């Protein structure tokens, strides 16, 4: 009877241990981590010839619960980190305004015919979806010509590194980089008025600058990005997405949302030829006669005199790979029974005037291009005193590697006649050919 009583008391003791609760905020080892865990203890130390159990126990049920007014995250769930997702977006054309108001299209609608000459602002909302805020939040933009970013995906280029072939670059807009926006404009972001509210995000004019901004947990924050096209392909759709700089991970869209997108304008080209007045200093000469868009009247050329004239070529195009301008003549500089001799230098190998028009030559006629760098990086006309003959085949006189706005190149024409040249009324015609490269 005595032994039986002791066994019953032992069972009662075990039953008492079942009522104890052990709380653990976190537990770690080299192979696991548990956070926010709770356990009910059911026993102490047990041994046998084949096993040993130390402090075994059951786990209290866990999970997540939500309603319209609260959220509960309970049990040993490990919430990894700040979890942003992009939501609504809208493009604006008044990039100089701190709070843009000139929308290029509706909310979540891609604008079309975005010009290469204009900067644009993107406002985009970011929802924190795991109930965990983050400090020093910084996003940068990626772009692609595919909506799923499976190919041709690049970062928007920093302002200081922007070139004609960068495609998209950050730009300076209203508001300071990493400064807090004053007013929200999207319909789904949290309140933001006078830079106050959980929906107030930051202006972004760089993807690499340091930010001290904190996005609170479970908030929808509005961010702004100012960018400019620089070599984008005409009439092409571009898609943009955010990258969390601190996590080095892309930001997915929330359920039912889309990535921001836009379409560039169609191909454009404007080419003009204009005259240059006499006494104009250009390319190391001072012009002697007035020219127009269609005439280069040298007038009376006296023996042993050099006469210089010039025309100006102006190109505006959104061609992604720029343009080339070629020059040719339809015939030599002819009179009924005479011809002004072509200059001996050529476009591929220009010469200085004295070398290309030696004293024994009765006359010379040639041109100089004001383009210091031509296709392929050639600098053959970089020196002012470098001339070539006109030929009945096109040769390059102007070049740009990317889009341009009112870019100019002066072409200088020069003639010299000596006293052994026949007199006469000489004339010719020249042709400019512009080739945009889309």
C-alpha positions as CSV (number, residue, x, y, z in Angstrom):
1,X,0.0,0.0,0.0
2,X,2.9,2.3,0.7
3,X,4.4,1.8,-2.7
4,X,1.1,2.4,-4.4
5,X,0.7,5.7,-2.6
6,X,4.1,7.0,-3.7
7,X,3.3,6.2,-7.3
8,X,0.1,8.1,-7.2
9,X,1.8,11.1,-5.7
10,X,4.4,11.0,-8.5
11,X,1.6,11.0,-11.1
12,X,0.0,14.0,-9.3
13,X,3.3,15.8,-9.5
14,X,3.5,15.3,-13.2
15,X,0.0,16.6,-13.5
16,X,1.1,19.7,-11.7
17,X,3.9,20.3,-14.1
18,X,1.4,20.4,-17.0
19,X,0.0,23.7,-15.8
20,X,3.3,25.5,-16.0
21,X,3.9,27.8,-19.0
22,X,7.4,28.7,-20.2
23,X,7.8,31.9,-22.3
24,X,10.6,32.4,-24.8
25,X,11.1,35.6,-26.9
26,X,13.7,33.9,-29.1
27,X,15.8,30.8,-29.2
28,X,18.8,30.2,-31.4
29,X,21.4,27.6,-32.2
30,X,23.8,26.9,-35.0
31,X,21.1,25.2,-36.9
32,X,17.8,27.0,-36.1
33,X,16.1,30.2,-34.9
34,X,12.7,30.6,-33.3
35,X,11.2,34.0,-32.5
36,X,8.1,34.9,-30.5
37,X,7.7,31.3,-29.2
38,X,5.6,30.0,-26.3
39,X,5.7,26.5,-24.9
40,X,3.8,24.5,-22.3
41,X,6.1,22.2,-20.3
42,X,4.8,18.7,-19.8
43,X,7.6,16.9,-18.0
44,X,11.1,16.9,-16.5
45,X,14.0,14.6,-17.1
46,X,13.3,11.0,-18.2
47,X,15.9,8.3,-19.0
48,X,16.0,4.6,-20.1
49,X,18.6,2.3,-21.4
50,X,18.1,3.6,-24.9
51,X,17.0,7.3,-24.7
52,X,17.1,10.5,-22.6
53,X,14.5,13.3,-22.7
54,X,15.3,16.7,-21.2
55,X,12.4,19.2,-20.7
56,X,10.1,18.0,-23.5
57,X,6.9,20.0,-24.1
58,X,4.1,20.9,-26.4
59,X,3.8,24.0,-28.5
60,X,1.0,26.5,-28.0
61,X,-1.0,27.0,-31.2
62,X,0.2,29.9,-33.4
63,X,-0.6,31.8,-36.6
64,X,-1.9,35.1,-37.9
65,X,-5.3,36.7,-37.4
66,X,-6.6,39.8,-39.0
67,X,-9.8,41.9,-39.1
68,X,-10.7,45.4,-40.2
69,X,-9.4,46.9,-37.0
70,X,-6.5,44.7,-35.8
71,X,-3.8,42.2,-36.8
72,X,-2.3,39.5,-34.6
73,X,0.9,37.7,-35.3
74,X,1.3,34.9,-32.7
75,X,3.4,31.9,-32.0
76,X,6.8,30.9,-33.2
77,X,6.6,32.6,-36.6
78,X,9.8,34.2,-37.7
79,X,9.0,37.4,-39.7
80,X,12.2,37.8,-41.8
81,X,12.4,41.5,-42.7
82,X,10.8,44.6,-44.1
83,X,8.6,43.5,-47.0
84,X,7.8,46.3,-49.4
85,X,5.4,45.9,-52.4
86,X,4.7,48.5,-55.1
87,X,1.2,49.6,-55.7
88,X,-0.2,52.7,-57.5
89,X,1.9,55.0,-59.8
90,X,1.5,58.0,-62.0
91,X,3.8,60.0,-64.4
92,X,4.1,63.8,-64.4
93,X,5.6,66.3,-66.8
94,X,6.2,69.3,-64.6
95,X,9.4,67.9,-63.0
96,X,10.4,71.3,-61.7
97,X,7.5,71.4,-59.2
98,X,8.1,69.8,-55.8
99,X,4.5,68.6,-55.9
100,X,3.7,67.7,-59.6
101,X,0.3,68.4,-61.0
102,X,0.7,68.1,-64.8
103,X,0.0,64.4,-65.2
104,X,1.0,62.7,-68.4
105,X,-1.7,60.1,-68.0
106,X,-4.1,58.7,-65.4
107,X,-3.1,56.7,-62.3
108,X,-1.7,53.3,-63.3
109,X,-1.9,54.3,-67.0
110,X,1.2,54.4,-69.3
111,X,1.6,57.7,-71.1
112,X,2.6,57.7,-74.8
113,X,4.9,59.8,-76.9
114,X,7.2,60.8,-74.0
115,X,9.7,63.2,-75.5
116,X,13.5,62.8,-75.3
117,X,13.7,66.5,-74.5
118,X,11.7,66.3,-71.3
119,X,12.3,65.1,-67.8
120,X,9.5,63.2,-66.1
121,X,8.5,62.5,-62.5
122,X,7.2,59.1,-61.3
123,X,5.2,59.0,-58.1
124,X,4.8,55.4,-56.8
125,X,3.3,54.0,-53.6
126,X,5.0,51.3,-51.6
127,X,3.1,49.1,-49.0
128,X,4.9,47.4,-46.1
129,X,3.2,44.0,-46.0
130,X,4.7,42.1,-43.0
131,X,4.2,44.5,-40.2
132,X,7.9,45.3,-39.9
133,X,9.3,48.8,-40.5
134,X,12.8,49.7,-41.7
135,X,15.3,52.4,-41.3
136,X,17.5,54.1,-43.9
137,X,15.1,53.0,-46.6
138,X,16.4,53.7,-50.2
139,X,14.9,52.5,-53.5
140,X,16.5,52.8,-56.9
141,X,14.9,52.2,-60.4
142,X,15.4,49.5,-62.9
143,X,14.0,49.6,-66.4
144,X,13.4,47.0,-69.2
145,X,11.7,46.7,-72.5
146,X,9.9,43.5,-71.2
147,X,7.1,43.6,-68.7
148,X,8.5,40.7,-66.7
149,X,12.1,42.1,-66.7
150,X,13.3,38.8,-68.1
151,X,15.7,40.4,-70.5
152,X,17.3,43.8,-71.2
153,X,17.1,45.0,-67.6
154,X,19.3,47.9,-66.4
155,X,19.5,50.4,-63.6
156,X,18.7,54.0,-64.3
157,X,22.0,55.8,-64.6
158,X,23.3,58.4,-62.2
159,X,23.3,62.0,-63.3
160,X,27.1,62.3,-63.3
161,X,27.5,59.2,-65.5
162,X,24.7,59.9,-67.9
163,X,25.7,59.7,-71.6
164,X,23.9,59.6,-75.0
165,X,23.5,55.9,-74.8
166,X,22.4,55.5,-71.1
167,X,18.7,55.2,-72.2
168,X,17.4,56.5,-68.8
169,X,19.1,58.7,-66.3
170,X,18.2,60.3,-63.0
171,X,17.6,64.1,-63.3
172,X,17.3,67.1,-61.0
173,X,13.7,68.0,-60.3
174,X,11.7,69.9,-57.7
175,X,12.6,68.9,-54.2
176,X,16.0,67.8,-52.8
177,X,17.3,64.2,-53.2
178,X,16.2,62.1,-50.2
179,X,14.1,65.1,-49.0
180,X,10.6,64.4,-47.6
181,X,7.8,65.1,-50.1
182,X,5.3,67.7,-48.9
183,X,2.1,66.4,-50.5
184,X,0.9,63.0,-51.6
185,X,-0.8,62.8,-54.9
186,X,-1.8,59.1,-55.2
187,X,-5.1,57.7,-54.2
188,X,-3.8,54.7,-52.1
189,X,-1.0,56.2,-50.1
190,X,-1.3,57.1,-46.4
191,X,-1.9,60.7,-45.5
192,X,0.8,63.2,-46.4
193,X,0.2,66.9,-45.9
194,X,2.9,69.5,-45.3
195,X,5.5,66.7,-45.1
196,X,3.6,65.3,-42.1
197,X,2.0,61.8,-42.2
198,X,3.0,58.2,-42.6
199,X,2.5,58.4,-46.3
200,X,5.3,61.0,-46.9
201,X,8.2,59.4,-48.6
202,X,11.2,60.9,-50.3
203,X,12.3,62.6,-53.5
204,X,14.8,60.5,-55.4
205,X,17.3,62.0,-57.9
206,X,19.9,59.3,-57.4
207,X,19.8,55.6,-56.8
208,X,23.0,55.4,-54.8
209,X,22.8,58.3,-52.3
210,X,22.4,57.6,-48.6
211,X,19.0,57.9,-47.1
212,X,18.0,58.2,-43.4
213,X,14.3,57.7,-44.1
214,X,12.2,55.3,-42.0
215,X,9.1,53.6,-43.3
216,X,6.9,52.4,-40.5
217,X,5.3,49.0,-40.4
218,X,2.1,48.4,-42.3
219,X,2.1,51.8,-44.0
220,X,1.6,52.8,-47.7
221,X,4.3,55.4,-48.5
222,X,4.6,57.6,-51.6
223,X,8.0,58.0,-53.2
224,X,9.1,60.1,-56.1
225,X,11.7,59.6,-58.9
226,X,12.9,62.2,-61.5
227,X,14.4,60.7,-64.6
228,X,15.2,61.7,-68.2
229,X,15.4,59.7,-71.4
230,X,18.9,59.6,-72.9
231,X,19.1,57.4,-75.9
232,X,15.9,55.4,-75.5
233,X,14.6,53.7,-78.7
234,X,11.8,55.7,-80.3
235,X,8.2,54.3,-80.1
236,X,9.1,51.7,-77.5
237,X,7.5,50.7,-74.2
238,X,9.7,50.8,-71.1
239,X,8.8,49.2,-67.8
240,X,10.2,50.3,-64.4
241,X,10.5,48.6,-61.0
242,X,12.0,49.4,-57.6
243,X,15.0,47.8,-56.1
244,X,15.4,47.8,-52.3
245,X,19.0,49.0,-52.0
246,X,19.6,47.7,-48.4
247,X,18.2,44.2,-49.2
248,X,19.6,44.1,-52.7
249,X,16.3,42.7,-53.9
250,X,13.7,43.8,-56.3
251,X,10.3,45.1,-55.0
252,X,7.4,43.0,-56.3
253,X,4.0,44.4,-57.1
254,X,1.2,43.9,-54.6
255,X,-1.8,41.7,-55.6
256,X,-3.6,43.2,-58.7
257,X,-1.0,45.9,-59.2
258,X,1.3,46.6,-62.2
259,X,4.8,48.0,-62.8
260,X,5.0,51.6,-64.0
261,X,5.5,51.9,-67.7
262,X,5.6,54.5,-70.5
263,X,6.1,54.7,-74.3
264,X,8.6,57.0,-76.0
265,X,7.6,59.2,-78.9
266,X,7.9,58.1,-82.5
267,X,11.0,58.9,-84.6
268,X,11.7,62.6,-85.1
269,X,14.3,64.4,-87.2
270,X,14.7,68.1,-87.9
271,X,17.5,69.3,-90.1
272,X,18.2,72.9,-91.2
273,X,20.9,74.7,-93.1
274,X,21.4,78.4,-92.4
275,X,23.6,81.1,-93.7
276,X,26.4,82.8,-91.7
277,X,27.1,86.5,-92.0
278,X,30.4,88.0,-93.1
279,X,32.9,88.9,-90.3
280,X,31.7,85.9,-88.3
281,X,34.5,84.1,-86.4
282,X,34.2,80.4,-86.7
283,X,36.6,77.4,-86.9
284,X,39.7,79.7,-86.9
285,X,38.6,82.0,-89.7
286,X,36.6,85.2,-90.1
287,X,34.1,84.9,-92.9
288,X,34.5,87.3,-95.9
289,X,31.0,87.1,-97.4
290,X,27.4,86.5,-96.4
291,X,25.8,83.2,-97.1
292,X,22.2,81.9,-97.0
293,X,20.6,78.5,-96.6
294,X,20.8,77.9,-100.3
295,X,23.7,80.1,-101.6
296,X,27.4,80.6,-101.0
297,X,28.3,83.7,-103.1
298,X,32.0,84.2,-103.1
299,X,31.6,87.3,-105.3
300,X,34.6,88.7,-107.1
301,X,37.7,86.8,-106.1
302,X,40.9,88.7,-106.7
303,X,44.1,87.0,-107.6
304,X,46.2,85.8,-104.7
305,X,43.4,86.3,-102.2
306,X,41.8,83.7,-100.0
307,X,38.0,84.0,-99.6
308,X,36.2,82.1,-96.8
309,X,32.4,81.5,-96.3
310,X,30.4,79.2,-94.0
311,X,27.1,77.6,-93.5
312,X,25.6,76.2,-90.3
313,X,24.0,72.7,-90.0
314,X,21.5,72.2,-87.2
315,X,20.0,68.8,-86.2
316,X,17.3,67.8,-83.7
317,X,16.5,64.1,-83.4
318,X,15.5,61.5,-80.9
319,X,17.4,58.8,-82.8
320,X,18.8,56.5,-80.2
321,X,22.2,56.2,-82.0
322,X,22.4,59.7,-83.2
323,X,22.9,60.8,-86.8
324,X,25.5,61.4,-89.6
325,X,25.6,64.3,-92.1
326,X,27.3,63.8,-95.5
327,X,28.4,66.4,-98.0
328,X,28.9,66.0,-101.8
329,X,29.0,68.2,-104.9
330,X,27.0,67.6,-108.0
331,X,29.8,69.0,-110.2
332,X,33.1,70.8,-109.9
333,X,33.4,74.6,-109.5
334,X,33.1,75.2,-113.3
335,X,33.1,78.1,-115.7
336,X,32.2,77.6,-119.4
337,X,35.9,77.0,-120.3
338,X,37.7,76.6,-116.9
339,X,37.5,75.0,-113.5
340,X,38.8,76.0,-110.0
341,X,41.1,73.2,-109.1
342,X,39.9,70.8,-106.3
343,X,41.9,71.0,-103.1
344,X,44.4,68.1,-102.9
345,X,43.4,67.0,-99.3
346,X,40.5,64.5,-99.0
347,X,37.9,63.9,-96.4
348,X,39.6,60.8,-95.0
349,X,42.9,62.6,-95.0
350,X,42.5,66.4,-94.7
351,X,45.5,68.8,-95.2
352,X,46.4,72.2,-94.0
353,X,45.6,74.9,-96.6
354,X,49.2,75.7,-97.6
355,X,50.1,72.0,-98.1
356,X,47.0,71.2,-100.1
357,X,47.2,74.3,-102.3
358,X,50.9,74.7,-103.2
359,X,52.1,77.9,-105.0
360,X,52.3,76.2,-108.4
361,X,48.6,75.5,-108.3
362,X,46.6,78.2,-110.2
363,X,43.6,77.8,-107.9
364,X,42.1,75.8,-105.1
365,X,38.6,75.1,-103.7
366,X,37.8,73.0,-100.5
367,X,36.0,72.8,-97.2
368,X,36.6,72.3,-93.5
369,X,34.1,70.5,-91.1
370,X,33.6,72.0,-87.7
371,X,32.9,68.5,-86.2
372,X,35.8,67.7,-84.0
373,X,34.8,64.0,-83.6
374,X,33.3,62.0,-86.4
375,X,32.0,58.4,-86.5
376,X,34.4,55.9,-85.2
377,X,36.1,58.5,-83.0
378,X,37.9,60.1,-85.9
379,X,39.3,63.6,-85.1
380,X,40.6,64.4,-88.6
381,X,38.9,67.8,-88.7
382,X,39.7,68.7,-85.0
383,X,42.5,71.1,-86.1
384,X,41.0,74.3,-87.6
385,X,43.4,74.4,-90.5
386,X,42.3,71.1,-92.0
387,X,40.6,71.0,-95.4
388,X,39.3,68.5,-97.9
389,X,38.2,68.6,-101.6
390,X,34.6,68.4,-102.6
391,X,33.8,65.2,-104.5
392,X,30.8,63.7,-106.3
393,X,30.4,61.1,-103.6
394,X,29.1,61.7,-100.1
395,X,31.6,62.1,-97.2
396,X,30.9,62.7,-93.5
397,X,31.0,66.2,-92.1
398,X,28.8,66.0,-89.0
399,X,28.1,63.3,-86.4
400,X,26.4,62.6,-83.1
401,X,26.4,59.3,-81.2
402,X,23.0,59.9,-79.6
403,X,19.9,62.1,-79.6
404,X,20.4,65.8,-80.0
405,X,18.5,69.0,-79.6
406,X,19.5,71.9,-81.9
407,X,23.0,70.6,-82.3
408,X,25.1,72.7,-84.7
409,X,28.1,72.1,-87.0
410,X,29.7,74.9,-89.1
411,X,31.1,74.0,-92.5
412,X,33.7,76.4,-93.9
413,X,34.2,76.8,-97.7
414,X,37.4,78.3,-99.0
415,X,38.7,79.4,-102.4
416,X,41.9,80.9,-103.7
417,X,42.8,82.0,-107.2
418,X,46.3,83.0,-108.5
419,X,47.2,85.2,-111.5
420,X,47.6,82.2,-113.8
421,X,43.9,81.1,-113.3
422,X,41.5,81.8,-116.1
423,X,38.8,84.4,-115.4
424,X,35.2,83.4,-115.5
425,X,31.9,83.0,-113.7
426,X,32.3,79.7,-111.8
427,X,29.4,77.8,-110.2
428,X,28.6,74.5,-108.6
429,X,26.1,72.9,-106.2
430,X,26.5,71.0,-103.0
431,X,24.2,68.5,-101.3
432,X,23.8,67.7,-97.6
433,X,22.5,64.2,-96.7
434,X,21.4,63.6,-93.1
435,X,21.0,60.0,-91.8
436,X,19.4,59.4,-88.4
437,X,20.3,56.1,-86.8
438,X,17.4,54.7,-84.8
